[in-house]
Amino acid sequence: MDLLKGKEIMVWAYMDNTRMYQALRDYGDRISQIGLFSFKVNASGEIYESGVSIATGSTMRTYINKWPHITWLLTVSNDGTNSIFAALRDNANGAQDTFLTELVRIMEKYDFCDGIDIDLEKGDDYSTATASTAMFKNIYNVVKTYDRTKLVNICLPGMTSVNGSVGGENWCVYADLNSYCDTAAIMSYGMAWAGSAPGPVSPRSWLEGIYDYAVTVMTPSKVFLGMPAYGWNWRIHDTPENMGMTYRGVSQTYYAARHWLKGKYNFTGDAPPQPFIPFVAYWDNDNMVPYAFPHVYDFMEGQDATDYDYPQMGGTYNGRNYLVAYAKQQHTSFGEVAVERSGDDYNSSSGVITKYDGYVTLGENGSVTYTFTVDAAGTYDIAVRLCYPFWDKNAIYVSLDGSSVHFSEDRLWWPYWRSTFWITLKSGVALSAGTHTIVASVDVEGAQFYGFCVCSAFEECPSAGDATFTLAPRQFMDVNGDMVGPDTGFKLTLEMLRRKPDSALIWYEDFRDGLLTSYFTTLSGEWDVWQTPNSTSSRPYSQLEGYGQFAWQYSGFGDLHIRAQIIFPAGFSGKAGVFLDSLFCCFNYDSQCIELYEGNALKDSYNTSFSTTAKADLRDNPTIYTIEMRKRGTKVRVYSSSSNTLRFTATVSDVSGYAGLQSDSKVCCQLIRLGDAWTYEPYECFDVTMPDGSSATFGRIERSNATWDEEFQVFTLTSDVEESATRSESISSDYDFFHSDTMTDVVCGNDYTAVITPKDINIWISRLFLGDADGFSILYYQDVDSLVYWANQAAYRWGLKGMCIWSLGQEDMRLWEYLPKQT
């Protein structure tokens, strides 16, 4: 029985510090493979020595001689410089030829080495994958031709699939590289870094995605699971530019992190006035990593709110509990109500009406009359409650004592379609004591009347709700045993997740309510909805499946943004995608292209790749492809991928008609979304009432070539450009931090209230931190428990060769006592 199977340990000798040599001296018997970080390559392919010295007489030579069981590799790095990677890959001016010759030269010079460790980072996209693989093949063959016993380790970015790099390193295709290495160290550290939002350097979700995939396309016994020995301390009391920093994060060894927890460091130059306070560390049981909040006096997650209003609702992602609103609701107030009547409580009617519980639907010549009595003469507001069930059932007349008002709505993106809404019939109208009459009459058949309210003060607005938090700062005990608090005051920092704007929503259909035949129609072929069987959910996961054309029952679509998430079942062939009248934007499975047709004419295409999903995975683990088109007049933009990447723009006829899904053969779809072609909903802005009673608005971005709708907080483009062209500010897909001014009236010992009121939807309220205005932070680091846990996952869950750690000398030295001896 091989007791070391899956338990080998690779490290890199990079730090060149006292602790690195201490680890080598005391624990070299726990290490199986070391990359000597001693060489760099330039764009000419020349290798030069830089880093840890391995010359005769160097300190490193002592341990090379002491530990012959270790596989000693010469690490060659490009320092993450894209131009060097590209020059080597493309053999620019013979750079790759020189590089290959140089590899042999350094192995000859340092003949003690067991081989080469290739650390080439920051390659390019998937289009360069073939050339990149060829370079690694050449490296492998040159090393083996020189000496078959020499080994090749390659350092690879974390990939969760082909084209699945979070850092853009899509040149890397694990399956293609598998044959050209003896071992592969996957650098699955760096998801969180100096410029990212705080979090685990190697979060569970990323690690699981990488290694679940890697073991299916690589030989598991070749692969090392990469883990960091380091962490980061992110300062979150202000913006990096105000702090004189490029990024908010500072790298921390384990022992630097421990100094923060023991109160040896602070944010005022490790000197007064900020007190020196020991802080407790927490354990992230999802990601199996410790973290702490130095100089934070109270903090809350989104769902810790003492109160929050619908449509705010709770959600959880990677162990983080947040609040979010996915759609606005109309918020109304009426003051004192004098009269309130429902739509079905009418006095008389004429024409065609259909009476339901609480409302009436107006048909041909339909009219309903209501009489009501006001007890006292005065000035009143009168509001009516309406519903437009569909885009062609969108207008109604309502009169008060013979004075008629016409209500109608033509905006496809208007947020109250298919739901009831209140609107002013008369504001500040003088009514005498006695009887008055309201009449609702048809303009467009199918509009619905839900009633009216006579009141003192009617107001309405669309609302995303709000959330109230109670914060309770208390003094801490410092290193001298004294109870202390901030010297300057407090700041409140809000951790929020914003998103790029999307087209103003017209319809979002995930088919969880079944096949809605009142709203959809089959123009051709056959369509049905599959739903998760035996689900206890009121809205179980569902997929539309079928072929032909499936459309909304409305033929008046013109300019439109339409998006679909497509799943190709096994055996699929032909085209599938979205259509608008004669325009068909599709995946052509047979040609592996994204294509746009007008009738039978191919307007443009984009080469890509996609695959079918096996029957066993179709419902629980499908491969999903997103396709979308935005039509504005005679221009169509075609996008694909979950990041909504623009692929091409084409000129077409200005058509209008039905819109929906189209497929040559049976296909599955889990989502179809309609949006406005010109109007966008931002997901960025929120108001805050601070603990000291002050208020601020955060996140709203200035835009050009756009007009603003104050009521609904949307903007409409005034020229045919991409939304990103209207702003100079980028929007991160990661958590952002927003900061109050210094609050001197907030003191330890009292409780305070903070209220967050999103002005937009799709903003995650993640966490609130009340901290010392002189500085506070989020600290994540690695300790022995974390590293041992993931070493065991490498061995027993994925059956890998072992774990690799970046880098020796940064780690919790207790780690080595818990790892097996390699000799």
Buried (B, 14 or more C-beta within 10 A) or exposed (E): EEEBEBBBBBBBBBBBEEBBBEBBEEBBBBBBBBBBBBBBBBBBBBBEBEBBBBEEEEBBBEBBEEBEEBBBBBBBBBEEBEEBBBBBBBBBEEBBEBBBBBBBEBBEEBEEBBBBBBBBBBBBEBEBBEBBBBBBBBBBEBBBEBBEEBBBBBBBBBBBBBBBBBBEBBBBBBEBBBEBBBBBBBBBBBBBBBEBBBBBBBBBBBBBBBBEBBBEBBBBBBBBBBBBBBBBBBBBBBEBEEBEBEBBBBBBBBEBBBEBBEBEBBBBEEEEEBBBBBBEBEEBEBBBBBBBBBBBBBBBBBBBBEEBBEBBEBEEEEBBBBBBBEBBBBBBEBEEEBBBBBBBEBEEBEBBBEBEEBBBBBBEEBBBBBEBEBEEEEEBBBBBBBBBBBBBBBBBBBBBEEEEBEBEBEBBBBBBBEEBBBBBBBEEBEBEEEEBEBBBBBEBBBBBBBBBBBBEEBBBEBBBBBBBBBBEBEBBEBEEEEEBBBEBBBBBBBBBBBBBBBBBBBBEBBBBEEBEEEBBBBBEBEBEBBBBEEEEEEEBBBBBBBBBBBBBBBEEBBBBBBBBBBBBBEEBEBBBBBBBBBBBBBBBBEEEBBBBBBEEEBBBBBEBEBEBBEEEBBBEEBBBBBBBBBBBBEBBBBBBBEEEEBBBBBEBEEBBBBBBBBBBBBBBBBBBBBBBBBBBBBBBBBBBBBBBEEEBEBBBBEBEBBEEEEEBBBBBBEEBEEBEEBBEEEBEEEBBBBBBEBBEEBBBEEEBBBBBBBBBBBBBBBBBBBBBBBBBBBBBBBBBBBBBEBBEBBBEBBBBBBBBBBBBBBBBBEBBEEBBEBE
